[in-house]
Amino acid sequence: MGLFDLPSPIFAIVDRLVSWLPGIVGLAFWALLSAIGTMWLYHRFSRQEELAEIKPKIKTVQKKMARYDGPLSGLWPLISESMSLSFRQMGMTLWPALIASLPILFVLVFLSNHYDHRFPAPGETVLVQPEGADSPAAWTWHGTSAEWLGEDEGWQVSWPEDRAALSLPGDKTLLTLPPAAPSGVVHKHQWWNWLLGNPAGYLPDDAPVTALTLDLPGQAFLDFGPDWMRGWETPYLVLLVAFSLAIKIRFKIQ
């Protein structure tokens, strides 16, 4: 687990409690939860009274600029005042907005690990491709049937009913199917995994390969649009923005 995975065990419990909801409704729940958390933090750490005071001032200056019909020299003070107020407003909202984005980062990591891919059905074929490997064709699969298709494609593996393993010469196990979680890649531990962990686990440090890519099927939450739009990302982000705007308007958050 990385830093951004720390709340994931709690999120997993909550996810199991709402697992009876249909897929898109479950994503709406997470979007609503994220919107509530991020808007609460923004309201908590932003100076709402000062923001409420500065917005009318900006509108007043903008109206003066729109109605101004004189020499350019008379317009510069209005432009300067407008920019000064705008930068002041941005300064008051920047840090609260960054703090408010933290819940979204944690939820994004959780959703990515749980809703990106799914495990195939037993017997379904999956491509497993080694990256940076030396003579991978000599490696052996146990517990399933596999065909080596060449270095560009890797193995075509039949997904096992129980367990299967990829072994190096000397019967040292490199990969076990299914992995701990449906992730599209298993690789060696990198420095950034202290921030974002790989739920499928890691290859040994002395492994003769940098990564093994698994062409796992993705989860679809929409029945329309291109493939890239049917995953969890589009509905979650659209609903997140919609819920956040609704909360902002309903509670008059500046």
PyMOL commands that set and color helices and strands:
alter all, ss='L'
color gray80, all
select helices_A, chain A and resi 3-5+8-17+23-45+48-67+72-100+102-115+136-138+191-194+227-229+233-250
alter helices_A, ss='H'
color red, helices_A
select strands_A, chain A and resi 125-131+140-142+146-148+155-158+164-168+172-177+185-188+202-203+211-214
alter strands_A, ss='S'
color yellow, strands_A
deselect
rebuild
show_as cartoon
